[in-house]
């Protein structure tokens, strides 16, 4: 997949190993976060827990 804009100046890409999130100001990348597979799994679990918590409220 190629780099895609997901909103709020955030782009998503895949480097062959992890998900790469960047923020850009129109000229350059200003921040870069790489979600390695283990981190992505932890994030996905957190989202599931958040959704379950929201359903309870």
C-alpha positions as CSV (number, residue, x, y, z in Angstrom):
1,X,0.0,0.0,0.0
2,X,1.1,3.5,-0.5
3,X,1.2,6.3,2.0
4,X,-2.3,7.7,2.8
5,X,-3.7,10.7,4.6
6,X,-6.0,9.7,7.5
7,X,-6.8,13.2,8.8
8,X,-5.6,15.9,11.2
9,X,-2.2,16.2,9.3
10,X,-1.6,12.4,10.0
11,X,-0.3,10.0,7.3
12,X,-0.1,6.3,7.5
13,X,2.3,4.0,5.6
14,X,3.8,0.5,5.9
15,X,7.6,0.1,5.8
16,X,7.6,-3.7,5.3
17,X,7.7,-4.4,9.1
18,X,5.5,-1.9,11.0
19,X,2.9,0.7,10.5
20,X,4.4,4.2,10.2
21,X,2.4,7.2,11.3
22,X,3.8,10.7,10.5
23,X,2.6,14.2,10.9
24,X,3.5,16.7,8.2
25,X,3.3,20.5,7.9
26,X,3.0,20.5,4.1
27,X,6.7,20.8,3.6
28,X,8.3,18.0,5.7
29,X,7.6,15.2,8.2
30,X,7.5,16.7,11.6
31,X,6.9,13.5,13.7
32,X,7.3,9.8,13.0
33,X,6.0,6.9,15.0
34,X,6.6,3.3,14.0
35,X,4.1,0.7,15.4
36,X,6.0,-2.6,15.4
37,X,3.8,-5.7,15.3
38,X,3.8,-6.1,19.0
39,X,2.9,-2.5,19.6
40,X,0.1,-2.6,17.0
41,X,-1.4,-5.6,18.7
42,X,-1.3,-3.8,22.0
43,X,-3.0,-0.8,20.4
44,X,-5.7,-3.0,18.9
45,X,-6.4,-4.6,22.3
46,X,-6.6,-1.2,23.9
47,X,-9.2,-0.1,21.2
48,X,-11.3,-3.3,21.9
49,X,-11.2,-2.5,25.7
50,X,-12.2,1.1,25.0
51,X,-15.2,0.0,22.9
52,X,-16.3,-2.5,25.6
53,X,-16.0,0.2,28.2
54,X,-18.0,2.6,26.1
55,X,-20.8,0.0,25.7
56,X,-21.0,-0.3,29.5
57,X,-21.6,3.4,30.0
